[in-house]
Amino acid sequence: VTSMFNDMDNTFDSFDVLDDYWGEAMEVYLHNPWLTYSKGLHRLREVGLAPDVFGDLDQRSLTLDEIHQLCLMLFVWEGESANLPLPPYQPTSIRHLERHSWIESWIPFIMALEGLLEKEKLQWNPITKRMAPWIDLKKLQSNLKSQFEESSDRFEARRSFAHANPPGRRPARHGHRGRDPAGDKGFGRSPPAMSPIHENKPQTDSGLSDLTLEEAIQRWSHQPPNYKRANSLQRLLITVPRAFPPMNHKVEEHEYFSKWKTFDKEAFSDMGDDELKPLLYRATRKAKFFLHPDKLPKDLTENQTILFSTIWNVIAEQEAAIFG
């Protein structure tokens, strides 16, 4: 029954399945940890009175426009939108990526929002279990920066992918040397860790072009420079899209990859084990729901099938090591 309603939630835009307040707060926090999800917001969603922008809070990170729209509804009276300037759009061309001042252009929006938050009462945050502002500006700025970097990385990866795979040419069928990476005993065998997340610079096209599929996946699942020690569970969950095309040139693209809902890296920062474990458990459950063989499309190529199977196994091993 739960699976049926989750499928309906993912299929129909006008259909929103809500968990209880605690469960929904965790779902929201995984994708938008900068927002304090109050009981008031939950009640509005329960009775169907919340604006559309609230509908995807528990499904994905809000876009820049949606963040601005939500802040207007929470803090600004009608007709006074000029008090909260609209942040810039995400880059859509290589010309935009070269504008190093893009991040600095958020400053008017952040400063105006800071002034508005000073007038608001603190709210109870059920995840951190303390009173907090409606918006955590540090986490919000991290979210905006991540959106910019992800957009930039994907733009560059698609350009490199198109250059390496012109029309009529497809990536290699296997890319592994004689064994199934899903069964490789080297994946995820290092001790489990719930450690801070370190930013690893993604591999360039030239750095990945000579790798097999197995080696390309291991660049995601293990830590540089020698890729022998497995990444922490939270690092794996946050960086799953880096194992997908176009970041992974060894696998053909498929529409299903775009349905992955990215977790915000700030959801797992500044957390003690008591707060971190429930979030990791919830995020792992969502990831495995996406990766489950019964949910995967039937028209996957061999490389795509290997990729999904390997990601499932790597995450499952780290999950078992932490939760038993």
Secondary structure, 3 states (H helix, E strand, C coil): CHHHHHHHHHHCCCCCCCCCHHHHHHHHHHHCCCECCCHHHHHHHHCCCCCHHHCCCCCCCCCHHHHHHHHHHHHCCCCCHHHCCCCCCCCCCHHHHCCCCCHHHHHHHHHHHHHHHCCCCCEEECCCCEEECCECHHHHHHHHHHHHHHHHHHHHHHHHHHHHCCCCCCCCCCCCCCCCHHHCCCCCCCCCCCCCCCCCCCCCHHHHCCCCHHHHHHHHHECCCCCCCECCHHHHHHCHHHHCCCCCCCCCCCHHHHHCCCCCHHHHCCCCHHHHHHHHHHHHHHHHHHHCCCCCCCCCCHHHHHHHHHHHHHHHHHHHHHHC
